[in-house]
Every structure is written in structure tokens, then in C-alpha cells.
Amino acid sequence: MVLAPIIIFDLGGVLVNLDWDKACTPLTDLSDRSSDFVMSEIENGPIVESSMLGRLTTHEFHQAICDKLQVNIGYHQFIELWNSILDLDYEVACYVEELANSHTLILASNTDGIHFPHCMDNFDVLKVFDQCFLSHAMGLLKPDPAYFHQVLYELWASPANCIFIDDRIGNVRSAQSLGIKGLVFESLDKLKSDLSSLI
């Protein structure tokens, strides 16, 4: 019997669009730092990385960002601002819901304790996933191979029976190095075409 492949989806940049300007612009307005400085800090800076690794509580993350950017913004206002960058891609979500009827679907995301609860509360498509692997809960970040080792171990899955979809080529290459089939997400049409040859 041939097993149906396990399909592993990234979240941000695949299922959920990220509009960093929605956080960068108001934070820059509150700061004396440049827009480029603010963007580099909130998009992939060390504080955000620490948060995604689960090393900061949400309150510690808020305070660290405020200190680094020299802004004064209340915790709840910051949470609202931080979540404003997230916007569900409804066409991809519909496709994922179709796939869920015949495949085991797994979510594998570099995310934090603010973004993921917001996504769970607001994007119903996440409920179709059989299991979620979240960086802030694992203490590991893609593209670290240890991240993918952990996913395979917990799924009791063969790499050859897994397909991993991510918008970042470095993450895909890391998964491929372990024998996982990898697809770089560029558009829904391309994803459908690429997946049709694998499933």
C-alpha cells in the first residue's frame, strides 16, 4: 500500500500574507529611528528571533522592542499593531481545506506567542491541520536542520513521504537536505502544479 504523502505547510508568506509596513510605519512615526532601522529590527532582528525561539514572554518582547526603537506604546496597542501585519490568503486557504479531505496536513512555522494565537482565533483554516510545529514552542527555528529532525521524529514519518512548502528557499533547502521533498511557494497556481506531480 502506498501511503499518501504528509504535506507540511509554512504559515507566514504562504497561508498568511505579511505586510510589515503596517507595523513599521506607525512604529517609525513614534520613534526617532529611521524607517530602515525599524524595519530591520521588527522583520528579522535579534529581539524578534528571541521571541520566535520562545525566549521572551509577550510582555518582555513588547518591552524589548520599545526599548530598542525608543518608542512609548502600551502593551495592548502594541499587540494590536503587531497582529495587524497578518492577513489570510483566502485562495490558498480554500486549497488547503480541499487538501485536508485526503491528506494529513501539518503546519510548521517560525512564529511567536502573539502571532500564532491571533491566527488561531481569526483564521479557521488552521483548524484543518492535524498537528502544528511552532518555533516558539520548540525552541528551534527554520532553517536549522534540528527543527526538521524534530518534526520527522514527532510525526514518526519518513522524509521521503513528506512534502514541505515554504516561501523561503533556505528553509526548503534545509528540509531537502534531510530527504524531504521541498517546494518553494511563489503562487497558488505554481503550488497546485508542483504538488500535482507529487501527490
N, C-alpha and C positions, 0 to 999 in steps of 0.2 A: 504493500500500500504506500502510495506517495503522499507524504504529508504536505498540506497546504503551507506555504511559507508564512512565517511570522513577519508582519510589516511594522517597522518601528519608525515613528514619526517624530521629528523635531517639532517644537511649538512655535517660537518666535521666528518670523521670516518664512514660515511655511503655512501653518494654520492661522496664525495671528500676525497681522502686519504691525510693524513697529515704527511709529512716527516720533522720532526723538526730538524733533523741533517743538513738539507740544510741551515738553519739559524744559528743553534748552532755552527757548525764548523767554518764558516768564522767569526762570532762574537767573538768566543773564540780566534781565531788567532789574532784578533785586540785588545783583552783585556788581562789584567794581571790576570783576574779572572779564576777560574777553569772551566772546561767544565761542571761539575755538577752544579756549581753555575749559569752559563749562562743558562743551560737547564731549571733549576727550575724556573728561572726568566721569560724566554720567553714562557714556556709552560703553566704555570698556576700561575705566580707570581701576586702580587697586582697591578702592573702597567698594565699588560695585562688585568686583571679583570676590572680595572677602564676604560680602553679603550672599552672593550666589554659592559660596562654599559653606554657608551656614555658620560662619564665624562671628557674625554680628546679629544681634536681635534687631527687629524692625526699628525700635527706638534708638538703638546705637547707630544703625545705618543712617537714620534721619539726622541725628546729631553730627555724625562724622561728615556727611555731605554739607550740612550747613556750615560747619567749621571750615572745611576745605574751600568752599565757594564764598565764604564770608557773607552768607545770607541769613536773614531772620524770617523764618517761615514756620508756622505752627505744625505740629505733627500731623493732624488730620488733614490740613490743607496740603501738606507735602504728599501724603498718601494719595489724595485725590489727583494731584498733579502727576505723581509717579505712574499711576494707573491710566492716566489719560492717553499715554502713548500707545496703548493696546487697542487693536481694532480687528475683530474677527473677519477672515476672508470667507464669506458665506459660500462661494462656489467651491472652494476647497473643502469646506466643512460638509457640504452636501455629498461630495465624492467620498469623503472619509466615512460618512454614515452608510453609504452604499457598500463600501468595502467591509464594514463591520458585520454585514449579513453573512459573509462567507469566509472571513479571515480573523485570526487573532491579531488585534491591534494593540501596540504598545506605544506609550509616549515617553520620549527621552529628551529632557530639556535642561539647559543651563538657565536656572531661574532663581527667584528669591522668595522669601516668605511674605512678600507683599503682592507681587505679580501673580503668583500661581493661585492663591485663594481667590483673587479677583476674577481670574479666568474661570475657575470652577463655578463661581457664583453667577457668572454672566454668560458663559458660552456653553450651552447644553451639549455640544458635540463632544466635549471632553468626557462625558459620561459613557460614551461607547467604547472607551479604551479599557482593555482588560487589566492593565497594570501601568503605573506611572513611575518613571525613574527620574528623580528630581535632584539636581546638583546640591541644593542647599540641605537636602535630607541625607544625601550620600557622602557629602564632604569631598566630592570629586567633580571635576569639570571636564567636559569635552574640550579639546581632543585627546586628553590623557587616555592612553590605552587601558589603564586601570578602570576607567569608567565603563568601557565596553566589556571588559572582563567581568565586571560586577553584574552587568545586565545579563550576559550569557549565563553566568552562574545561577542567578536567581530565577531565570526562566527555564533552566535545565535544557537549554537549546543548543543545537549545533549551529556554528556560524554560517555554514552553507545553507541552512534553512531559514536564514534571516535576511530581510531587506531593510536597509536603513536609509531614510530620506532626510536630508538636511540642506539648508541653503548655503552652508559654509563648506567649501571644498576641503579645508583642513580637517574638519570633523569627519567628512565622508572618507577621506584617505586613511584616517586613523582606524575607522571601522573596517575598511577594506584590508588593512594590514593584518587583521585577525581572521580574515576569511569571510567576513560578512559582505554580502552584495550591497553596494552603495550607489545611491542616486543623488546627484546634486539637483536640488529643486530650483527651477528657473521660471516655470509657468505651469499652470494646471494642464494645459494641452500636452506639454512635453512630458509631464509626470505620467499622464494616462498612457502615452505612447511607450515610455520607458518601462512602466510596470506591466503593460500587456505582454511584453516579451519575456517577463519573469514569472508571471502568475497564470 
